[in-house]
């Protein structure tokens, strides 16, 4: 609801503010009761409020996008984005509220506020840049993920290389033994056949004594080979199964690793860094956009620092000094009343004590007379005993 118009002295034109002005002044941390009377500063603080509003909206959108890269549920990341945007708004308002006429030209406070705003702006620029380079970043992230898969595959190969190599060497040794034995059997068979058909050996056709000897040798070697094959083949099959199991394990771990790969915020940030490092055109625009986005976050501090101070800040200073002086006077008044109360209470207590001793004086004398008469009639009681009774029953004890 609009405020009642101020009626300045001297017949000047009255100003009627509205809810829009009040909202912008609130963003700019201006005091509505004072700013209404400052014609020039009203517009200055509208400008500051608009800058803060723009920064607030930018921070909210950046945080919403940031949380959308890590959370799939919009009912979760949208409220979180607005909440973080509100925190940035509170920080910006605190920063510009601390810049006033007295510290506007001091580099220390301005540098501290600028550093804080720069830090916030640098972080806020990252989600915005990711959004602007969304397609390129996703493509680079896909390439990076494939590189991660290859690296994982190489790591698995290196991890299982010793075990797999030992099994393959054992299998090769068994196979070599089997092949050597088979070569001996084949050589004996060829010698027997060539001896029987006359193509080798003695050159006689038919089964001769030498042919029978070669047949016996061939038969024995063949039987030995069959026994060796029967013994070796299960071992080779077992080793083959173990090697196949290693390959299956590697595939399973590769599949599990691939399932963990994503396009989350950190993955995109790394992809963006790789993209900037490998592409000069992207790098130039990246740094330019980051500078612009950081400037957006710095604008409230910059604007508040650059705009000249007007009567509003002087009125704020005078009002603050007046309130400080009034607070000091109120405290002094309260302290004075407390001191007066304590002094009056002491005086009243002193008067009451005097009245108490005056009222009891006669009775104390009568009490001492009674004790004296009783002492005088008792020949066994000493004067010191009488004095102790007087002290205990008549005299007062000092307050500790």
C-alpha positions in Angstrom: 0.0 0.0 0.0 1.4 3.4 -0.9 2.7 5.6 1.9 1.1 8.9 2.8 2.8 11.7 0.7 5.5 13.7 2.5 4.6 17.4 2.8 7.8 19.4 2.7 8.2 22.8 4.2 8.1 25.9 2.0 5.4 24.6 -0.4 7.6 22.2 -2.3 6.1 19.5 -4.3 5.1 16.4 -2.2 6.4 13.0 -3.3 4.2 9.9 -3.2 6.2 6.7 -3.3 4.9 3.3 -4.5 5.5 -0.4 -3.8 8.0 -0.6 -6.7 10.1 2.2 -5.3 10.0 0.7 -1.8 11.1 -2.7 -3.2 14.0 -1.2 -5.1 15.0 0.9 -2.1 14.9 -2.3 0.1 17.2 -4.0 -2.4 19.6 -1.0 -2.2 19.4 -1.0 1.6 18.0 2.5 1.7 15.9 3.8 4.6 12.4 4.7 3.1 11.6 7.3 5.8 14.8 9.2 4.9 15.1 8.6 1.1 11.7 10.0 0.4 12.9 13.4 1.3 16.0 13.2 -1.0 14.9 14.0 -4.5 18.2 13.2 -6.3 19.1 10.2 -4.2 15.8 8.6 -4.8 16.8 7.8 -8.4 20.3 6.8 -7.4 19.0 4.2 -5.1 16.5 3.0 -7.7 19.5 2.3 -10.0 21.4 0.5 -7.2 18.2 -1.5 -6.5 17.9 -2.5 -10.1 21.5 -3.6 -10.2 21.0 -5.7 -7.1 17.8 -7.2 -8.6 19.7 -8.2 -11.7 22.5 -9.8 -9.7 19.9 -11.6 -7.6 18.1 -13.0 -10.7 21.4 -14.0 -12.2 22.6 -15.8 -9.1 19.2 -17.6 -8.7 19.3 -18.9 -12.3 22.9 -19.9 -12.0 22.3 -21.9 -8.8 19.1 -23.5 -10.3 21.2 -24.7 -13.2 24.0 -25.8 -11.0 21.7 -28.0 -8.9 20.0 -29.3 -12.0 23.3 -30.9 -13.0 23.5 -32.9 -9.8 19.8 -33.5 -8.9 17.2 -34.9 -11.3 14.1 -33.8 -9.3 13.0 -30.3 -10.2 11.0 -30.1 -7.0 14.3 -30.3 -5.2 16.8 -28.3 -7.3 14.5 -25.3 -8.0 13.8 -24.5 -4.4 17.5 -25.0 -3.5 18.5 -22.7 -6.4 16.1 -20.0 -5.1 17.4 -20.4 -1.6 21.0 -20.0 -2.6 20.0 -17.0 -4.7 18.4 -15.4 -1.7 21.7 -16.0 0.3 23.6 -14.2 -2.5 21.1 -11.4 -2.3 21.7 -11.1 1.5 25.4 -11.0 1.0 25.2 -8.3 -1.7 22.9 -6.2 0.5 25.4 -6.6 3.4 28.3 -5.6 1.1 26.6 -2.4 -0.2 25.2 -1.5 3.2 28.7 -1.4 4.5 29.8 1.2 1.9 29.0 4.7 3.1 30.4 8.2 2.9 33.0 7.5 5.6 34.6 4.5 4.1 33.9 5.1 0.4 37.5 6.2 -0.2 39.2 3.6 2.0 40.9 0.9 0.0 40.9 -1.7 2.8 37.1 -2.2 3.2 36.5 -1.8 -0.6 39.2 -4.4 -1.4 37.7 -6.9 1.1 34.2 -6.5 -0.3 35.5 -6.7 -3.8 37.4 -9.9 -3.0 34.3 -11.5 -1.6 32.2 -10.4 -4.5 34.9 -11.6 -6.9 35.0 -15.0 -5.3 31.2 -15.4 -5.5 31.2 -14.1 -9.1 33.9 -16.5 -10.2 31.9 -19.5 -8.9 28.6 -18.2 -10.3 30.2 -17.8 -13.7 30.9 -21.5 -14.0 27.3 -22.7 -14.3 26.5 -19.9 -16.7 29.4 -20.7 -18.9 28.5 -24.4 -18.9 25.0 -23.5 -20.0 26.3 -21.3 -22.8 28.7 -24.0 -24.0 26.4 -26.9 -23.3 26.7 -28.7 -26.6 30.5 -28.4 -26.8 30.9 -29.4 -23.2 28.7 -32.5 -23.6 30.8 -33.5 -26.7 34.0 -33.0 -24.8 32.6 -34.9 -21.8 31.8 -37.8 -24.0 35.4 -37.8 -25.3 36.7 -37.6 -21.8 34.5 -40.4 -20.6 35.8 -42.7 -23.4 39.4 -41.8 -22.4 38.5 -42.7 -18.8 37.2 -46.1 -20.1 40.4 -46.7 -21.9 42.4 -45.7 -18.9 40.3 -48.0 -16.7 40.8 -50.9 -19.2 44.6 -50.3 -19.1 44.5 -50.4 -15.3 42.6 -53.6 -15.3 45.0 -55.2 -17.8 47.9 -54.1 -15.7 46.1 -55.4 -12.5 45.4 -58.9 -13.9 48.5 -59.1 -16.1 50.6 -61.2 -13.6 47.8 -63.7 -12.9 46.8 -64.0 -16.5 50.4 -64.3 -17.7 51.2 -67.1 -15.3 48.1 -69.0 -16.4 49.0 -68.5 -20.1 52.6 -69.6 -19.5 51.4 -72.8 -17.7 48.9 -73.5 -20.5 51.6 -72.9 -23.2 53.9 -75.3 -21.3 51.3 -78.1 -21.2 50.4 -77.6 -24.8 54.1 -77.6 -25.8 54.6 -80.9 -24.0 51.6 -82.3 -25.7 52.6 -81.1 -29.1 56.2 -82.5 -28.6 54.8 -85.9 -27.7 52.4 -85.8 -30.7 55.4 -85.0 -32.9 57.2 -88.1 -31.7 54.1 -90.2 -32.3 53.7 -88.8 -35.8 57.4 -89.4 -36.6 57.1 -93.0 -35.4 54.0 -93.5 -37.5 55.7 -92.1 -40.6 58.7 -94.3 -40.1 56.4 -97.4 -39.7 54.4 -96.6 -42.8 57.4 -95.9 -44.9 59.0 -99.2 -43.8 55.9 -101.2 -44.8 55.4 -99.6 -48.2 59.1 -99.6 -49.1 59.4 -95.9 -49.4 61.9 -95.6 -46.5 63.9 -97.6 -44.1 65.2 -100.9 -45.6 63.2 -100.4 -48.8 61.4 -103.8 -48.4 57.7 -103.9 -48.9 55.6 -105.7 -46.3 55.8 -106.4 -42.6 59.3 -107.3 -41.9 61.1 -107.6 -38.6 62.2 -104.0 -38.7 58.7 -102.9 -39.6 57.4 -104.8 -36.6 59.9 -103.1 -34.3 58.8 -99.7 -35.7 55.2 -100.6 -35.3 55.8 -101.6 -31.7 57.6 -98.3 -31.1 54.8 -96.4 -32.8 52.1 -98.2 -30.8 53.9 -97.5 -27.5 54.4 -93.8 -28.3 50.8 -93.5 -29.4 49.6 -95.1 -26.1 51.8 -92.8 -24.2 50.5 -89.8 -26.1 46.9 -90.9 -25.4 47.6 -91.2 -21.7 49.4 -87.8 -21.6 46.5 -86.2 -23.5 44.0 -87.7 -21.1 46.0 -86.2 -18.2 46.9 -82.8 -19.8 43.6 -81.9 -21.5 41.6 -81.3 -18.3 44.4 -79.0 -17.0 44.4 -77.0 -20.2 40.7 -76.7 -20.1 40.8 -75.6 -16.5 43.4 -73.0 -17.2 41.4 -71.8 -20.3 38.4 -71.4 -18.0 40.4 -69.4 -15.5 41.6 -67.1 -18.2 38.1 -66.7 -19.5 37.0 -65.9 -15.9 39.6 -63.1 -15.7 38.2 -61.6 -18.9 34.7 -61.8 -17.6 35.8 -60.1 -14.4 37.5 -57.3 -16.3 34.3 -56.8 -18.5 32.2 -56.7 -15.4 34.4 -54.1 -13.7 34.5 -52.1 -17.0 30.7 -52.1 -17.1 30.5 -51.0 -13.4 32.9 -48.2 -14.1 31.0 -47.1 -17.2 27.8 -47.0 -15.2 29.5 -44.5 -12.8 30.4 -42.1 -15.6 28.0 -39.2 -16.0 27.6 -35.6 -17.1 27.5 -34.1 -13.7 28.8 -30.7 -12.7 32.4 -31.7 -12.0 32.6 -33.8 -15.1 31.4 -30.8 -17.2 33.8 -28.5 -15.5 36.7 -30.8 -16.3 35.4 -31.1 -19.9 35.2 -27.3 -20.1 38.8 -27.0 -18.9 40.0 -29.6 -21.4 38.0 -27.8 -24.1 39.5 -24.4 -23.2 43.0 -25.9 -23.1 42.7 -27.5 -26.6 40.8 -24.7 -28.4 42.1 -21.1 -28.5 38.8 -19.8 -29.9 36.8 -21.3 -27.1 39.5 -20.1 -24.6 39.2 -16.5 -25.6 35.4 -16.4 -25.5 35.4 -18.4 -22.2 37.6 -15.9 -20.4 35.6 -13.0 -21.9 32.3 -14.5 -20.7 33.7 -15.3 -17.3 34.9 -11.6 -17.0 31.4 -10.3 -17.9 29.6 -12.7 -15.6 31.9 -11.8 -12.7 31.3 -8.1 -13.5 27.6 -8.8 -13.0 28.3 -10.1 -9.5 30.6 -7.2 -8.8 28.2 -4.5 -10.1 26.4 -3.8 -6.8 29.7 -3.0 -5.0 31.0 -1.1 -8.0 27.9 1.0 -8.5 27.6 1.8 -4.8 31.3 2.8 -4.7 31.2 4.9 -7.9 27.9 6.8 -7.3 28.5 10.1 -5.5 27.2 10.5 -2.0 24.2 12.8 -1.7 22.1 14.3 1.1 20.7 10.9 1.9 23.9 9.6 3.3 24.4 12.9 5.2 20.9 12.6 6.7 21.6 8.9 7.5 24.8 10.0 9.3 23.1 12.7 11.2 20.2 10.5 12.1 22.6 7.8 13.3 24.5 10.3 15.4 21.2 11.6 16.8 20.0 8.1 17.7 23.4 7.3 19.2 23.3 10.5 21.3 19.7 9.8 22.3 20.6 6.2 23.3 23.5 7.5 25.4 21.3 10.0 27.1 18.7 7.4 27.8 21.3 5.1 29.3 22.8 7.9 31.4 19.2 8.8 32.6 18.5 5.2 33.6 21.9 4.9 35.3 21.2 8.2 37.2 17.8 7.0 38.3 19.3 3.7 39.5 22.0 5.6 41.5 19.4 7.9 43.0 17.2 4.9 43.9 20.1 3.2 45.6 21.1 6.4 47.5 17.5 7.0 48.6 17.2 3.4 49.7 20.3 3.8 51.9 19.0 7.0 53.5 15.6 5.3 54.2 17.4 2.3 55.7 19.5 4.5 57.9 16.4 6.3 59.1 14.7 3.0 59.9 17.8 1.7 61.8 17.9 4.9 63.8 14.3 4.6 64.7 14.8 0.9 65.6 17.6 1.6 68.0 15.7 4.6 69.5 12.6 2.5 70.1 14.5 -0.4 71.7 16.9 1.8 73.8 14.7 1.9 77.0 14.0 -1.9 76.9 17.7 -2.7 76.5 18.4 -0.6 79.6 15.6 -2.5 81.5 17.1 -5.8 80.4 20.5 -4.8 81.7 19.0 -3.8 85.1 17.3 -7.2 85.3 20.6 -9.0 84.6 22.5 -6.8 87.1 19.9 -7.5 89.9 20.1 -11.2 89.2 23.9 -11.1 89.2 24.0 -9.2 92.5 21.9 -11.9 94.2 24.1 -14.7 92.9 27.3 -14.9 94.8 28.7 -17.6 92.5 28.5 -15.6 89.3 31.4 -13.4 88.3 31.4 -10.0 86.7 32.9 -11.5 83.5 29.9 -13.9 83.4 27.5 -11.0 83.7 29.3 -9.2 80.9 29.1 -12.2 78.6 25.3 -12.4 79.2 24.9 -8.7 78.4 26.8 -9.1 75.2 24.8 -12.1 74.2 21.3 -10.9 75.2 21.5 -7.1 74.9 24.3 -5.9 72.7 24.1 -6.2 68.8 26.4 -8.0 66.6 28.2 -6.2 63.7 27.0 -7.1 60.1 29.5 -9.2 58.2 
